[in-house]
Amino acid sequence: RVTTMKQEYAKASKAESGTYLYHVSECYRLWEEIFQSRLKALTWFCDLIGMNIEEFKLKAKKAILFHDAGKLLPTFQRQMQRLIDGQPPDQNLNFRHELASALLLFMIEWETLKRDPSLIPYEIFAVLGHHKPLYPDWRSFERDKSRQDSPGLDEAAIQRILQIAHLHGLSCEIDMSLALMIFKSPQWPLILLNGLEERISSTTLSSFSSIERRKLRIIYALTKGLLMTCDWLASAEKEKRLPLNHEITSVVFQIKLKEKVEQEGRIYEKRPFH
């Protein structure tokens, strides 16, 4: 049984659906459903690129259960309370919660990452980029990199995040004193981004074969895609169910994408990502 002294919000709603516990639980429920219903395809995919399905499953599970951990930042909670109370948002409270989510996950995996400096934690990058694109110069986080007073997660928030992850079958350990020390640093986002940048520097990636780099890109894309799908569906106002349309091919998808963009009055530009 999960107990807490106060309510933590993931959305600006007093209803149960606005709570952090509800949102994470819904994301996890949808993720389990996706993983089980597509297990054959996911296993085939992992075999194809030479990855252990259980390793991939664990990393994807971590991304799901920690992707919104940063929403327990005091700034985010104060902003939600303002909106719930009918007040306008306070621009001074704006802060990219994904940064705190990614840093917490980085700290949880610190021992493994420390043993292997060349390890690319694609699940952490998926968490960091599940709202906005990631760029080599981190320009998506320009505002937050320059802050001199970055908000941090306290011990109660970290314990709560770990408690909810444990509720869904994931037990994680963390060096609490180290985590709190880093979160108290005024510019901890730079510590995170610099640590991640070291792992994707040109010198590190040049030691990887083209096949290994392609494998990383694909597994990152799949992890991020699963996370974003669950996040979007869990945040839906109406029915939360998996899309079961297997009729869409790449050609049909591009036609639909082109139509949507043009309906919005924009010009569709085909990109390799699509």
ROTOR-116946 format. One line per field, with one value per residue (C-alpha): z, x, y; chain; residue number from 1. Coordinates in Angstrom, 2 decimals. Layout:
c3 (Z | ...)
c1 (X | ...)
c2 (Y | ...)
lumlo (A | ...)
papa (NUM | ...)
//
This chain:
c3 (0.00 | -1.03 | 1.46 | 1.18 | 3.28 | 0.38 | -3.15 | -6.00 | -9.32 | -12.84 | -14.45 | -13.42 | -12.15 | -8.68 | -9.95 | -9.39 | -13.05 | -12.32 | -9.77 | -10.36 | -9.11 | -11.53 | -14.54 | -13.92 | -13.23 | -16.47 | -18.46 | -16.96 | -17.61 | -21.26 | -21.57 | -20.22 | -22.68 | -25.59 | -24.59 | -24.20 | -27.34 | -29.46 | -27.71 | -30.79 | -32.92 | -30.20 | -29.65 | -33.40 | -33.50 | -30.60 | -32.09 | -35.40 | -33.88 | -31.42 | -28.23 | -25.29 | -25.04 | -21.23 | -21.18 | -23.53 | -21.48 | -18.25 | -19.79 | -21.39 | -18.05 | -16.33 | -18.94 | -18.35 | -14.55 | -14.26 | -17.27 | -15.18 | -11.92 | -12.38 | -11.94 | -8.22 | -8.36 | -6.04 | -8.96 | -10.99 | -8.01 | -7.24 | -10.88 | -10.88 | -7.67 | -9.19 | -12.25 | -10.12 | -8.06 | -11.24 | -11.14 | -14.25 | -14.69 | -13.17 | -15.80 | -13.05 | -12.17 | -15.67 | -15.70 | -17.92 | -15.60 | -17.98 | -16.79 | -13.22 | -14.46 | -16.52 | -13.72 | -11.23 | -13.67 | -14.32 | -10.56 | -10.26 | -13.00 | -11.86 | -10.74 | -14.11 | -16.05 | -13.99 | -14.79 | -18.54 | -19.76 | -23.33 | -22.37 | -24.10 | -21.81 | -24.55 | -22.05 | -20.31 | -23.64 | -24.36 | -21.06 | -21.69 | -25.17 | -24.70 | -24.99 | -27.21 | -29.68 | -28.54 | -30.28 | -30.04 | -28.46 | -26.02 | -27.23 | -26.14 | -22.59 | -23.11 | -20.52 | -17.89 | -18.51 | -17.70 | -14.45 | -11.30 | -9.01 | -10.50 | -8.39 | -7.16 | -5.89 | -2.12 | -0.24 | 0.31 | -3.42 | -4.42 | -1.91 | -3.26 | -6.85 | -5.89 | -3.88 | -6.87 | -9.12 | -6.55 | -6.55 | -10.24 | -9.74 | -10.18 | -7.15 | -7.57 | -5.30 | -5.23 | -3.35 | -1.64 | -0.21 | -3.63 | -5.37 | -2.88 | -3.13 | -6.92 | -6.85 | -4.42 | -6.91 | -8.49 | -11.98 | -11.79 | -15.33 | -16.64 | -14.62 | -16.28 | -19.81 | -19.59 | -18.31 | -21.19 | -23.74 | -22.75 | -23.74 | -27.18 | -28.06 | -31.46 | -29.84 | -28.10 | -31.08 | -33.44 | -31.55 | -32.49 | -35.78 | -38.16 | -37.31 | -33.57 | -34.14 | -36.26 | -33.58 | -30.95 | -33.08 | -33.68 | -30.09 | -28.89 | -31.36 | -30.27 | -26.56 | -27.08 | -29.31 | -26.70 | -23.98 | -25.97 | -27.04 | -23.43 | -22.23 | -24.84 | -24.28 | -20.48 | -20.81 | -23.09 | -21.79 | -23.16 | -23.76 | -23.09 | -25.37 | -27.73 | -31.43 | -33.19 | -36.79 | -38.72 | -42.14 | -42.19 | -44.37 | -44.75 | -47.91 | -46.31 | -43.26 | -45.37 | -47.27 | -44.01 | -42.57 | -45.69 | -45.54 | -41.87 | -42.34 | -45.34 | -43.46 | -40.88 | -43.62 | -43.74 | -46.44 | -46.00 | -46.35 | -46.48 | -44.11 | -43.61 | -40.03 | -41.37)
c1 (0.00 | 1.42 | 1.00 | 2.01 | 1.60 | 0.54 | -0.71 | 1.83 | 0.50 | 1.54 | -1.28 | -3.17 | -6.20 | -7.56 | -8.97 | -7.13 | -6.13 | -4.03 | -1.80 | 1.75 | 0.87 | -2.04 | -0.06 | 2.94 | 0.64 | -1.29 | 1.94 | 3.17 | -0.13 | -0.07 | 3.61 | 2.92 | 0.05 | 2.20 | 5.09 | 2.92 | 0.83 | 3.95 | 6.31 | 6.85 | 7.77 | 9.94 | 11.79 | 12.37 | 13.64 | 16.05 | 17.35 | 17.89 | 20.16 | 21.83 | 20.29 | 18.97 | 15.18 | 15.28 | 17.97 | 15.90 | 12.76 | 14.45 | 15.82 | 12.46 | 10.75 | 13.11 | 12.34 | 8.61 | 8.75 | 11.16 | 10.27 | 8.25 | 10.21 | 11.17 | 7.54 | 8.12 | 10.39 | 9.00 | 8.72 | 6.55 | 4.32 | 3.85 | 2.98 | 0.37 | -1.15 | -1.42 | -3.21 | -5.52 | -6.38 | -7.26 | -4.20 | -2.13 | 1.13 | 4.24 | 6.99 | 9.62 | 8.51 | 9.12 | 11.81 | 12.32 | 11.34 | 12.92 | 16.34 | 15.65 | 14.13 | 17.23 | 19.63 | 17.85 | 18.05 | 21.72 | 22.36 | 20.49 | 22.65 | 25.83 | 27.73 | 27.18 | 28.02 | 31.16 | 32.45 | 32.05 | 32.79 | 31.83 | 28.33 | 25.63 | 22.55 | 19.94 | 17.07 | 18.30 | 18.45 | 14.90 | 13.70 | 15.58 | 14.10 | 10.53 | 9.09 | 11.47 | 14.19 | 17.77 | 20.52 | 24.32 | 24.58 | 21.68 | 19.88 | 16.54 | 17.75 | 19.34 | 17.18 | 17.76 | 21.52 | 21.97 | 19.97 | 21.94 | 19.22 | 18.11 | 15.44 | 16.31 | 14.61 | 14.79 | 15.06 | 11.30 | 10.62 | 13.32 | 12.02 | 8.48 | 9.64 | 11.51 | 8.49 | 6.16 | 8.69 | 8.89 | 5.09 | 5.35 | 8.02 | 11.20 | 13.50 | 16.35 | 19.16 | 20.71 | 23.50 | 21.17 | 23.90 | 25.54 | 22.20 | 21.20 | 24.62 | 24.33 | 20.71 | 21.75 | 24.30 | 22.84 | 23.84 | 23.26 | 21.77 | 25.28 | 26.63 | 24.08 | 24.53 | 28.33 | 28.24 | 26.03 | 28.05 | 31.21 | 29.48 | 28.41 | 31.52 | 33.09 | 36.05 | 33.80 | 31.54 | 34.50 | 35.44 | 32.07 | 31.54 | 28.89 | 26.75 | 26.96 | 26.07 | 23.08 | 21.99 | 22.14 | 20.08 | 17.41 | 17.13 | 17.03 | 14.24 | 12.22 | 12.65 | 11.65 | 8.74 | 7.37 | 7.74 | 6.04 | 3.20 | 2.47 | 2.84 | 0.42 | -2.17 | -1.95 | -2.52 | -5.55 | -8.78 | -10.96 | -10.49 | -6.97 | -6.35 | -3.68 | -4.11 | -4.60 | -4.32 | -1.96 | -2.98 | -0.72 | 2.35 | 5.17 | 3.56 | 0.13 | 1.73 | 3.58 | 0.39 | -1.50 | 1.35 | 1.45 | -2.32 | -2.20 | 0.63 | -1.08 | -4.39 | -2.50 | -1.45 | 2.16 | 4.34 | 5.26 | 8.97 | 9.87 | 12.71 | 14.73 | 13.35 | 9.83)
c2 (0.00 | 3.36 | 6.18 | 9.81 | 12.93 | 15.14 | 14.84 | 15.01 | 16.23 | 15.32 | 17.32 | 20.45 | 18.56 | 17.84 | 14.55 | 11.28 | 11.34 | 14.43 | 12.73 | 11.54 | 8.05 | 7.73 | 8.94 | 6.70 | 3.73 | 4.31 | 4.63 | 1.39 | -0.42 | 0.62 | -0.30 | -3.79 | -4.17 | -3.04 | -5.28 | -8.38 | -7.82 | -7.10 | -9.52 | -11.68 | -8.66 | -7.11 | -10.40 | -10.75 | -7.16 | -7.64 | -10.90 | -9.13 | -6.48 | -8.84 | -7.49 | -9.46 | -8.92 | -8.93 | -6.23 | -4.08 | -4.71 | -3.57 | -0.39 | 0.44 | -0.20 | 2.23 | 4.88 | 4.42 | 4.51 | 7.46 | 9.63 | 12.12 | 11.91 | 15.56 | 16.55 | 16.17 | 19.22 | 21.94 | 24.38 | 22.00 | 21.22 | 24.93 | 25.59 | 22.81 | 24.15 | 27.62 | 26.26 | 24.10 | 27.19 | 29.09 | 31.35 | 32.19 | 30.28 | 31.81 | 31.99 | 31.92 | 28.39 | 27.04 | 24.38 | 21.32 | 18.48 | 15.94 | 17.12 | 16.01 | 12.73 | 11.99 | 12.97 | 10.71 | 7.80 | 8.63 | 8.43 | 5.14 | 3.65 | 5.40 | 2.30 | 0.59 | 3.75 | 4.32 | 0.83 | 1.36 | 4.92 | 3.93 | 2.75 | 4.82 | 4.94 | 5.23 | 4.95 | 8.13 | 9.96 | 8.73 | 10.23 | 13.47 | 13.84 | 12.65 | 16.19 | 18.14 | 17.15 | 16.62 | 18.57 | 18.21 | 21.68 | 21.00 | 24.14 | 22.66 | 23.30 | 26.72 | 28.48 | 25.81 | 25.54 | 29.22 | 29.20 | 29.92 | 28.55 | 25.22 | 23.52 | 20.03 | 16.90 | 16.46 | 13.16 | 12.80 | 13.25 | 10.73 | 8.19 | 8.67 | 8.16 | 4.98 | 3.80 | 4.09 | 2.34 | -0.47 | -0.67 | -1.60 | -4.24 | -2.21 | -1.95 | 0.51 | 1.62 | 5.05 | 6.76 | 9.23 | 11.47 | 11.84 | 12.44 | 15.13 | 16.78 | 17.04 | 18.23 | 20.99 | 22.27 | 25.48 | 24.34 | 20.60 | 20.48 | 21.16 | 18.22 | 15.95 | 17.28 | 17.24 | 13.66 | 12.58 | 14.56 | 12.71 | 9.48 | 10.66 | 12.64 | 12.07 | 10.31 | 7.80 | 7.17 | 6.79 | 3.63 | 2.11 | 0.33 | 1.68 | -1.36 | -0.62 | 3.04 | 2.04 | -0.41 | 2.36 | 4.74 | 2.10 | 0.91 | 4.53 | 5.31 | 2.27 | 3.05 | 6.67 | 5.67 | 3.26 | 5.90 | 8.65 | 6.36 | 5.37 | 8.97 | 10.32 | 7.60 | 7.91 | 11.66 | 11.25 | 12.75 | 9.97 | 6.26 | 5.05 | 2.11 | 0.93 | 1.68 | -1.63 | -0.49 | -2.74 | -1.41 | 1.66 | 1.23 | 3.76 | 5.14 | 5.54 | 7.15 | 9.73 | 10.58 | 11.10 | 13.15 | 15.35 | 15.89 | 16.83 | 19.34 | 20.95 | 21.19 | 23.23 | 25.64 | 24.49 | 22.96 | 19.30 | 18.57 | 14.92 | 14.09 | 10.89 | 10.68 | 10.25)
lumlo (A | A | A | A | A | A | A | A | A | A | A | A | A | A | A | A | A | A | A | A | A | A | A | A | A | A | A | A | A | A | A | A | A | A | A | A | A | A | A | A | A | A | A | A | A | A | A | A | A | A | A | A | A | A | A | A | A | A | A | A | A | A | A | A | A | A | A | A | A | A | A | A | A | A | A | A | A | A | A | A | A | A | A | A | A | A | A | A | A | A | A | A | A | A | A | A | A | A | A | A | A | A | A | A | A | A | A | A | A | A | A | A | A | A | A | A | A | A | A | A | A | A | A | A | A | A | A | A | A | A | A | A | A | A | A | A | A | A | A | A | A | A | A | A | A | A | A | A | A | A | A | A | A | A | A | A | A | A | A | A | A | A | A | A | A | A | A | A | A | A | A | A | A | A | A | A | A | A | A | A | A | A | A | A | A | A | A | A | A | A | A | A | A | A | A | A | A | A | A | A | A | A | A | A | A | A | A | A | A | A | A | A | A | A | A | A | A | A | A | A | A | A | A | A | A | A | A | A | A | A | A | A | A | A | A | A | A | A | A | A | A | A | A | A | A | A | A | A | A | A | A | A | A | A | A | A | A | A | A | A | A | A | A | A | A | A | A | A | A | A | A | A | A | A)
papa (1 | 2 | 3 | 4 | 5 | 6 | 7 | 8 | 9 | 10 | 11 | 12 | 13 | 14 | 15 | 16 | 17 | 18 | 19 | 20 | 21 | 22 | 23 | 24 | 25 | 26 | 27 | 28 | 29 | 30 | 31 | 32 | 33 | 34 | 35 | 36 | 37 | 38 | 39 | 40 | 41 | 42 | 43 | 44 | 45 | 46 | 47 | 48 | 49 | 50 | 51 | 52 | 53 | 54 | 55 | 56 | 57 | 58 | 59 | 60 | 61 | 62 | 63 | 64 | 65 | 66 | 67 | 68 | 69 | 70 | 71 | 72 | 73 | 74 | 75 | 76 | 77 | 78 | 79 | 80 | 81 | 82 | 83 | 84 | 85 | 86 | 87 | 88 | 89 | 90 | 91 | 92 | 93 | 94 | 95 | 96 | 97 | 98 | 99 | 100 | 101 | 102 | 103 | 104 | 105 | 106 | 107 | 108 | 109 | 110 | 111 | 112 | 113 | 114 | 115 | 116 | 117 | 118 | 119 | 120 | 121 | 122 | 123 | 124 | 125 | 126 | 127 | 128 | 129 | 130 | 131 | 132 | 133 | 134 | 135 | 136 | 137 | 138 | 139 | 140 | 141 | 142 | 143 | 144 | 145 | 146 | 147 | 148 | 149 | 150 | 151 | 152 | 153 | 154 | 155 | 156 | 157 | 158 | 159 | 160 | 161 | 162 | 163 | 164 | 165 | 166 | 167 | 168 | 169 | 170 | 171 | 172 | 173 | 174 | 175 | 176 | 177 | 178 | 179 | 180 | 181 | 182 | 183 | 184 | 185 | 186 | 187 | 188 | 189 | 190 | 191 | 192 | 193 | 194 | 195 | 196 | 197 | 198 | 199 | 200 | 201 | 202 | 203 | 204 | 205 | 206 | 207 | 208 | 209 | 210 | 211 | 212 | 213 | 214 | 215 | 216 | 217 | 218 | 219 | 220 | 221 | 222 | 223 | 224 | 225 | 226 | 227 | 228 | 229 | 230 | 231 | 232 | 233 | 234 | 235 | 236 | 237 | 238 | 239 | 240 | 241 | 242 | 243 | 244 | 245 | 246 | 247 | 248 | 249 | 250 | 251 | 252 | 253 | 254 | 255 | 256 | 257 | 258 | 259 | 260 | 261 | 262 | 263 | 264 | 265 | 266 | 267 | 268 | 269 | 270 | 271 | 272 | 273 | 274)
//
